[in-house]
Amino acid sequence: MTAVPFSDALRVWLKIGLISFGGPAGQIALMHRILVEEQRWLGEKRFLHALNYCMLLPGPEAQQLATYVGWLMHGVRGALLAGGLFIL
């Protein structure tokens, strides 16, 4: 995982929060495209590991994935940012 400035993460999570709609499959695909393919903040293997982890937990997988990836990038502050903006 590459080091990402918090301001860049804020901009990207806001974008994901604003344009993600539909069910979890579409939201997860959008996060994959932006975080893995466009920004290259996560590798494919790390993203799939995070997704598998979130699928084991009860609740909305896409929300949990956003929160978990935010936590991986910036700790508790990143988790609150990513999870909160994703809910928008």
The first five atom37 places (N, CA, C, CB, O) and aatype in JSON, in Angstrom:
{
  "aatype": [12, 16, 0, 19, 14, 13, 15, 3, 0, 10, 1, 19, 17, 10, 11, 9, 7, 10, 9, 15, 13, 7, 7, 14, 0, 7, 5, 9, 0, 10, 12, 8, 1, 9, 10, 19, 6, 6, 5, 1, 17, 10, 7, 6, 11, 1, 13, 10, 8, 0, 10, 2, 18, 4, 12, 10, 10, 14, 7, 14, 6, 0, 5, 5, 10, 0, 16, 18, 19, 7, 17, 10, 12, 8, 7, 19, 1, 7, 0, 10, 10, 0, 7, 7, 10, 13, 9, 10],
  "atom_mask": [
    [1, 1, 1, 1, 1],
    [1, 1, 1, 1, 1],
    [1, 1, 1, 1, 1],
    [1, 1, 1, 1, 1],
    [1, 1, 1, 1, 1],
    [1, 1, 1, 1, 1],
    [1, 1, 1, 1, 1],
    [1, 1, 1, 1, 1],
    [1, 1, 1, 1, 1],
    [1, 1, 1, 1, 1],
    [1, 1, 1, 1, 1],
    [1, 1, 1, 1, 1],
    [1, 1, 1, 1, 1],
    [1, 1, 1, 1, 1],
    [1, 1, 1, 1, 1],
    [1, 1, 1, 1, 1],
    [1, 1, 1, 0, 1],
    [1, 1, 1, 1, 1],
    [1, 1, 1, 1, 1],
    [1, 1, 1, 1, 1],
    [1, 1, 1, 1, 1],
    [1, 1, 1, 0, 1],
    [1, 1, 1, 0, 1],
    [1, 1, 1, 1, 1],
    [1, 1, 1, 1, 1],
    [1, 1, 1, 0, 1],
    [1, 1, 1, 1, 1],
    [1, 1, 1, 1, 1],
    [1, 1, 1, 1, 1],
    [1, 1, 1, 1, 1],
    [1, 1, 1, 1, 1],
    [1, 1, 1, 1, 1],
    [1, 1, 1, 1, 1],
    [1, 1, 1, 1, 1],
    [1, 1, 1, 1, 1],
    [1, 1, 1, 1, 1],
    [1, 1, 1, 1, 1],
    [1, 1, 1, 1, 1],
    [1, 1, 1, 1, 1],
    [1, 1, 1, 1, 1],
    [1, 1, 1, 1, 1],
    [1, 1, 1, 1, 1],
    [1, 1, 1, 0, 1],
    [1, 1, 1, 1, 1],
    [1, 1, 1, 1, 1],
    [1, 1, 1, 1, 1],
    [1, 1, 1, 1, 1],
    [1, 1, 1, 1, 1],
    [1, 1, 1, 1, 1],
    [1, 1, 1, 1, 1],
    [1, 1, 1, 1, 1],
    [1, 1, 1, 1, 1],
    [1, 1, 1, 1, 1],
    [1, 1, 1, 1, 1],
    [1, 1, 1, 1, 1],
    [1, 1, 1, 1, 1],
    [1, 1, 1, 1, 1],
    [1, 1, 1, 1, 1],
    [1, 1, 1, 0, 1],
    [1, 1, 1, 1, 1],
    [1, 1, 1, 1, 1],
    [1, 1, 1, 1, 1],
    [1, 1, 1, 1, 1],
    [1, 1, 1, 1, 1],
    [1, 1, 1, 1, 1],
    [1, 1, 1, 1, 1],
    [1, 1, 1, 1, 1],
    [1, 1, 1, 1, 1],
    [1, 1, 1, 1, 1],
    [1, 1, 1, 0, 1],
    [1, 1, 1, 1, 1],
    [1, 1, 1, 1, 1],
    [1, 1, 1, 1, 1],
    [1, 1, 1, 1, 1],
    [1, 1, 1, 0, 1],
    [1, 1, 1, 1, 1],
    [1, 1, 1, 1, 1],
    [1, 1, 1, 0, 1],
    [1, 1, 1, 1, 1],
    [1, 1, 1, 1, 1],
    [1, 1, 1, 1, 1],
    [1, 1, 1, 1, 1],
    [1, 1, 1, 0, 1],
    [1, 1, 1, 0, 1],
    [1, 1, 1, 1, 1],
    [1, 1, 1, 1, 1],
    [1, 1, 1, 1, 1],
    [1, 1, 1, 1, 1]
  ],
  "atom_positions": [
    [[0.85, -1.17, 0.0], [0.0, 0.0, 0.0], [0.9, 1.23, 0.0], [-0.97, 0.0, 1.22], [1.86, 1.31, 0.76]],
    [[0.57, 2.18, -0.85], [1.36, 3.39, -0.93], [0.88, 4.42, 0.09], [1.3, 3.98, -2.35], [-0.28, 4.41, 0.5]],
    [[1.8, 5.3, 0.49], [1.42, 6.37, 1.41], [0.58, 7.39, 0.64], [2.69, 7.05, 2.04], [0.97, 7.87, -0.43]],
    [[-0.56, 7.71, 1.2], [-1.51, 8.62, 0.54], [-1.73, 9.82, 1.44], [-2.86, 7.9, 0.22], [-2.08, 9.66, 2.61]],
    [[-1.52, 11.03, 0.92], [-1.84, 12.22, 1.73], [-3.32, 12.23, 2.11], [-1.48, 13.52, 0.98], [-4.18, 11.85, 1.32]],
    [[-3.6, 12.67, 3.34], [-4.97, 12.67, 3.83], [-5.88, 13.52, 2.96], [-5.02, 13.17, 5.28], [-7.05, 13.17, 2.76]],
    [[-5.38, 14.62, 2.44], [-6.2, 15.5, 1.59], [-6.6, 14.79, 0.29], [-5.45, 16.8, 1.26], [-7.71, 14.98, -0.2]],
    [[-5.7, 13.97, -0.27], [-6.04, 13.2, -1.47], [-7.1, 12.14, -1.15], [-4.79, 12.54, -2.07], [-8.02, 11.92, -1.94]],
    [[-6.94, 11.49, 0.0], [-7.93, 10.49, 0.41], [-9.29, 11.14, 0.62], [-7.47, 9.78, 1.71], [-10.32, 10.57, 0.23]],
    [[-9.32, 12.31, 1.22], [-10.57, 13.03, 1.43], [-11.26, 13.29, 0.1], [-10.32, 14.37, 2.16], [-12.47, 13.06, -0.02]],
    [[-10.52, 13.75, -0.89], [-11.09, 14.05, -2.2], [-11.65, 12.79, -2.86], [-10.02, 14.68, -3.1], [-12.75, 12.82, -3.42]],
    [[-10.92, 11.69, -2.8], [-11.36, 10.46, -3.44], [-12.55, 9.85, -2.72], [-10.21, 9.45, -3.49], [-13.49, 9.39, -3.38]],
    [[-12.55, 9.83, -1.39], [-13.7, 9.26, -0.66], [-14.95, 10.11, -0.85], [-13.38, 9.13, 0.83], [-16.06, 9.58, -0.88]],
    [[-14.78, 11.42, -0.99], [-15.92, 12.28, -1.29], [-16.49, 11.93, -2.66], [-15.52, 13.77, -1.23], [-17.7, 11.85, -2.84]],
    [[-15.6, 11.73, -3.63], [-16.03, 11.35, -4.98], [-16.77, 10.02, -4.95], [-14.82, 11.27, -5.93], [-17.83, 9.88, -5.56]],
    [[-16.21, 9.04, -4.25], [-16.86, 7.73, -4.17], [-18.23, 7.86, -3.48], [-15.96, 6.72, -3.4], [-19.2, 7.25, -3.92]],
    [[-18.28, 8.64, -2.43], [-19.54, 8.83, -1.72], [-20.61, 9.5, -2.58], [0.0, 0.0, 0.0], [-21.79, 9.17, -2.47]],
    [[-20.19, 10.42, -3.43], [-21.15, 11.15, -4.25], [-21.64, 10.37, -5.46], [-20.56, 12.44, -4.71], [-22.79, 10.51, -5.86]],
    [[-20.77, 9.54, -6.05], [-21.18, 8.87, -7.28], [-21.56, 7.41, -7.09], [-20.08, 8.95, -8.29], [-22.02, 6.76, -8.04]],
    [[-21.38, 6.86, -5.88], [-21.74, 5.45, -5.72], [-23.23, 5.33, -5.41], [-20.91, 4.79, -4.59], [-23.75, 5.99, -4.51]],
    [[-23.87, 4.49, -6.15], [-25.29, 4.21, -5.94], [-25.54, 2.78, -6.38], [-26.2, 5.22, -6.73], [-24.65, 2.13, -6.93]],
    [[-26.71, 2.31, -6.13], [-27.03, 0.93, -6.48], [-26.7, 0.0, -5.34], [0.0, 0.0, 0.0], [-26.54, 0.43, -4.2]],
    [[-26.61, -1.23, -5.65], [-26.35, -2.25, -4.64], [-24.86, -2.37, -4.32], [0.0, 0.0, 0.0], [-24.03, -1.69, -4.92]],
    [[-24.55, -3.24, -3.39], [-23.17, -3.4, -2.96], [-22.24, -3.86, -4.07], [-23.11, -4.37, -1.82], [-21.07, -3.48, -4.07]],
    [[-22.71, -4.66, -5.0], [-21.84, -5.12, -6.08], [-21.33, -3.94, -6.91], [-22.59, -6.13, -6.99], [-20.15, -3.89, -7.25]],
    [[-22.2, -3.01, -7.22], [-21.8, -1.82, -7.97], [-20.88, -0.92, -7.17], [0.0, 0.0, 0.0], [-19.93, -0.37, -7.71]],
    [[-21.16, -0.76, -5.89], [-20.34, 0.09, -5.04], [-18.95, -0.5, -4.86], [-21.0, 0.29, -3.67], [-17.95, 0.23, -4.88]],
    [[-18.86, -1.81, -4.68], [-17.57, -2.47, -4.52], [-16.79, -2.39, -5.83], [-17.75, -3.94, -4.09], [-15.57, -2.17, -5.8]],
    [[-17.45, -2.57, -6.96], [-16.78, -2.45, -8.25], [-16.24, -1.04, -8.47], [-17.75, -2.83, -9.39], [-15.15, -0.87, -9.0]],
    [[-17.0, -0.03, -8.05], [-16.55, 1.35, -8.16], [-15.32, 1.59, -7.29], [-17.67, 2.31, -7.76], [-14.35, 2.22, -7.74]],
    [[-15.35, 1.1, -6.05], [-14.19, 1.25, -5.18], [-12.98, 0.55, -5.77], [-14.49, 0.69, -3.78], [-11.86, 1.07, -5.71]],
    [[-13.18, -0.63, -6.35], [-12.08, -1.35, -6.97], [-11.47, -0.54, -8.11], [-12.55, -2.72, -7.49], [-10.26, -0.37, -8.19]],
    [[-12.34, -0.03, -8.97], [-11.85, 0.74, -10.12], [-11.04, 1.95, -9.67], [-13.02, 1.19, -10.99], [-9.96, 2.21, -10.19]],
    [[-11.57, 2.69, -8.7], [-10.9, 3.92, -8.27], [-9.66, 3.62, -7.43], [-11.86, 4.8, -7.49], [-8.59, 4.18, -7.69]],
    [[-9.78, 2.77, -6.43], [-8.67, 2.55, -5.48], [-7.57, 1.68, -6.03], [-9.2, 1.94, -4.22], [-6.39, 1.91, -5.74]],
    [[-7.92, 0.67, -6.84], [-6.91, -0.28, -7.34], [-6.42, 0.11, -8.72], [-7.49, -1.69, -7.37], [-5.21, 0.17, -8.96]],
    [[-7.34, 0.38, -9.64], [-6.95, 0.6, -11.03], [-6.52, 2.04, -11.31], [-8.08, 0.24, -11.94], [-5.49, 2.26, -11.95]],
    [[-7.28, 3.03, -10.83], [-6.95, 4.43, -11.13], [-5.89, 5.0, -10.2], [-8.2, 5.28, -11.05], [-4.85, 5.47, -10.66]],
    [[-6.14, 4.96, -8.9], [-5.23, 5.58, -7.94], [-4.03, 4.68, -7.59], [-5.99, 5.92, -6.68], [-2.98, 5.18, -7.19]],
    [[-4.21, 3.38, -7.73], [-3.17, 2.4, -7.39], [-2.73, 2.51, -5.93], [-1.96, 2.57, -8.31], [-1.55, 2.35, -5.61]],
    [[-3.69, 2.79, -5.06], [-3.42, 2.88, -3.63], [-3.35, 1.5, -3.0], [-4.48, 3.73, -2.93], [-2.66, 1.3, -2.0]],
    [[-4.07, 0.56, -3.57], [-4.08, -0.82, -3.09], [-3.78, -1.75, -4.25], [-5.45, -1.19, -2.44], [-4.16, -1.47, -5.39]],
    [[-3.1, -2.83, -3.96], [-2.91, -3.87, -4.96], [-4.15, -4.74, -5.04], [0.0, 0.0, 0.0], [-5.01, -4.73, -4.15]],
    [[-4.23, -5.49, -6.11], [-5.37, -6.39, -6.31], [-5.5, -7.39, -5.16], [-5.23, -7.15, -7.65], [-6.59, -7.61, -4.64]],
    [[-4.39, -7.97, -4.76], [-4.4, -8.98, -3.7], [-4.87, -8.38, -2.38], [-3.0, -9.6, -3.54], [-5.66, -9.0, -1.66]],
    [[-4.39, -7.19, -2.04], [-4.78, -6.53, -0.78], [-6.25, -6.16, -0.79], [-3.92, -5.28, -0.54], [-6.94, -6.32, 0.22]],
    [[-6.75, -5.67, -1.93], [-8.16, -5.31, -2.04], [-9.04, -6.55, -1.85], [-8.45, -4.65, -3.41], [-10.02, -6.5, -1.11]],
    [[-8.69, -7.65, -2.51], [-9.48, -8.87, -2.39], [-9.42, -9.43, -0.97], [-9.0, -9.92, -3.38], [-10.41, -9.96, -0.47]],
    [[-8.27, -9.32, -0.33], [-8.15, -9.75, 1.07], [-9.1, -8.93, 1.95], [-6.68, -9.61, 1.56], [-9.81, -9.48, 2.78]],
    [[-9.1, -7.62, 1.74], [-9.98, -6.74, 2.52], [-11.45, -7.07, 2.24], [-9.7, -5.26, 2.18], [-12.26, -7.11, 3.17]],
    [[-11.79, -7.31, 0.99], [-13.17, -7.65, 0.63], [-13.59, -8.97, 1.27], [-13.32, -7.73, -0.9], [-14.69, -9.08, 1.81]],
    [[-12.73, -9.96, 1.23], [-13.05, -11.25, 1.85], [-13.24, -11.11, 3.35], [-11.95, -12.27, 1.57], [-14.14, -11.72, 3.92]],
    [[-12.41, -10.32, 3.98], [-12.55, -10.06, 5.42], [-13.9, -9.42, 5.72], [-11.4, -9.15, 5.92], [-14.58, -9.82, 6.66]],
    [[-14.29, -8.44, 4.92], [-15.56, -7.74, 5.16], [-16.77, -8.62, 4.87], [-15.62, -6.48, 4.31], [-17.84, -8.43, 5.45]],
    [[-16.61, -9.57, 3.98], [-17.73, -10.47, 3.66], [-18.02, -11.44, 4.81], [-17.42, -11.27, 2.39], [-19.13, -11.97, 4.9]],
    [[-17.05, -11.66, 5.68], [-17.27, -12.54, 6.83], [-18.08, -11.86, 7.93], [-15.95, -13.01, 7.38], [-18.71, -12.54, 8.74]],
    [[-18.05, -10.55, 7.96], [-18.73, -9.79, 9.01], [-20.2, -9.57, 8.65], [-18.03, -8.44, 9.25], [-20.53, -9.44, 7.47]],
    [[-21.07, -9.54, 9.63], [-22.47, -9.23, 9.33], [-22.61, -7.74, 8.99], [-23.39, -9.61, 10.53], [-21.9, -6.9, 9.53]],
    [[-23.53, -7.46, 8.1], [-23.79, -6.06, 7.76], [-23.43, -5.76, 6.31], [0.0, 0.0, 0.0], [-23.05, -6.66, 5.56]],
    [[-23.54, -4.51, 5.93], [-23.31, -4.1, 4.53], [-21.82, -4.17, 4.16], [-23.84, -2.68, 4.3], [-21.0, -3.45, 4.72]],
    [[-21.5, -5.04, 3.21], [-20.11, -5.27, 2.84], [-19.43, -4.03, 2.26], [-20.04, -6.39, 1.85], [-18.28, -3.75, 2.59]],
    [[-20.12, -3.29, 1.4], [-19.51, -2.13, 0.77], [-19.15, -1.07, 1.82], [-20.45, -1.53, -0.29], [-18.07, -0.48, 1.76]],
    [[-20.02, -0.85, 2.77], [-19.76, 0.11, 3.85], [-18.56, -0.34, 4.69], [-21.01, 0.28, 4.75], [-17.68, 0.45, 5.02]],
    [[-18.55, -1.6, 5.02], [-17.45, -2.13, 5.82], [-16.13, -2.06, 5.06], [-17.73, -3.57, 6.22], [-15.09, -1.77, 5.64]],
    [[-16.17, -2.32, 3.76], [-14.96, -2.26, 2.94], [-14.41, -0.84, 2.9], [-15.24, -2.76, 1.53], [-13.21, -0.64, 3.03]],
    [[-15.27, 0.13, 2.7], [-14.83, 1.53, 2.69], [-14.19, 1.91, 4.03], [-16.01, 2.48, 2.37], [-13.13, 2.53, 4.06]],
    [[-14.83, 1.53, 5.11], [-14.32, 1.85, 6.44], [-12.99, 1.15, 6.69], [-15.34, 1.44, 7.52], [-12.06, 1.75, 7.23]],
    [[-12.89, -0.11, 6.32], [-11.67, -0.89, 6.53], [-10.51, -0.33, 5.71], [-11.91, -2.36, 6.17], [-9.4, -0.19, 6.22]],
    [[-10.76, -0.02, 4.45], [-9.69, 0.54, 3.61], [-9.27, 1.91, 4.14], [-10.16, 0.65, 2.14], [-8.08, 2.23, 4.15]],
    [[-10.22, 2.72, 4.57], [-9.87, 4.0, 5.19], [-9.01, 3.81, 6.42], [0.0, 0.0, 0.0], [-8.07, 4.57, 6.65]],
    [[-9.33, 2.79, 7.22], [-8.52, 2.49, 8.41], [-7.12, 2.03, 8.03], [-9.21, 1.42, 9.26], [-6.15, 2.42, 8.67]],
    [[-7.01, 1.2, 6.99], [-5.7, 0.75, 6.53], [-4.83, 1.93, 6.12], [-5.84, -0.22, 5.36], [-3.62, 1.95, 6.37]],
    [[-5.45, 2.92, 5.49], [-4.69, 4.05, 4.96], [-4.33, 5.08, 6.02], [-5.48, 4.72, 3.87], [-3.22, 5.6, 6.0]],
    [[-5.25, 5.39, 6.94], [-5.04, 6.49, 7.88], [-5.52, 6.21, 9.3], [-5.71, 7.7, 7.37], [-5.77, 7.15, 10.05]],
    [[-5.67, 4.97, 9.67], [-6.08, 4.65, 11.03], [-7.53, 5.03, 11.3], [0.0, 0.0, 0.0], [-8.36, 5.03, 10.4]],
    [[-7.81, 5.35, 12.55], [-9.18, 5.67, 12.97], [-9.7, 6.89, 12.21], [-9.24, 5.92, 14.49], [-10.86, 6.9, 11.79]],
    [[-8.88, 7.9, 12.05], [-9.29, 9.11, 11.32], [-9.7, 8.76, 9.89], [-8.14, 10.14, 11.31], [-10.7, 9.29, 9.4]],
    [[-8.96, 7.88, 9.22], [-9.29, 7.46, 7.87], [-10.56, 6.63, 7.82], [0.0, 0.0, 0.0], [-11.35, 6.75, 6.89]],
    [[-10.75, 5.77, 8.83], [-11.96, 4.95, 8.88], [-13.19, 5.81, 9.03], [-11.88, 3.95, 10.02], [-14.2, 5.58, 8.36]],
    [[-13.13, 6.8, 9.9], [-14.27, 7.71, 10.08], [-14.55, 8.52, 8.82], [-14.02, 8.66, 11.26], [-15.71, 8.72, 8.45]],
    [[-13.49, 8.98, 8.17], [-13.64, 9.75, 6.94], [-14.27, 8.89, 5.84], [-12.27, 10.29, 6.48], [-15.28, 9.26, 5.25]],
    [[-13.65, 7.74, 5.56], [-14.12, 6.88, 4.47], [-15.53, 6.36, 4.75], [-13.16, 5.7, 4.25], [-16.4, 6.41, 3.87]],
    [[-15.77, 5.88, 5.95], [-17.09, 5.36, 6.29], [-18.16, 6.44, 6.25], [0.0, 0.0, 0.0], [-19.25, 6.21, 5.74]],
    [[-17.85, 7.6, 6.8], [-18.81, 8.7, 6.83], [-19.14, 9.23, 5.44], [0.0, 0.0, 0.0], [-20.31, 9.43, 5.12]],
    [[-18.12, 9.44, 4.62], [-18.37, 9.96, 3.27], [-19.06, 8.9, 2.39], [-17.06, 10.41, 2.62], [-19.82, 9.25, 1.48]],
    [[-18.78, 7.64, 2.65], [-19.43, 6.59, 1.88], [-20.93, 6.57, 2.16], [-18.81, 5.22, 2.19], [-21.73, 6.3, 1.26]],
    [[-21.31, 6.84, 3.39], [-22.74, 6.85, 3.75], [-23.47, 7.97, 3.02], [-22.91, 7.02, 5.28], [-24.64, 7.82, 2.67]],
    [[-22.8, 9.07, 2.78], [-23.44, 10.17, 2.05], [-23.98, 9.67, 0.72], [-22.47, 11.33, 1.82], [-24.55, 10.45, -0.04]]
  ]
}
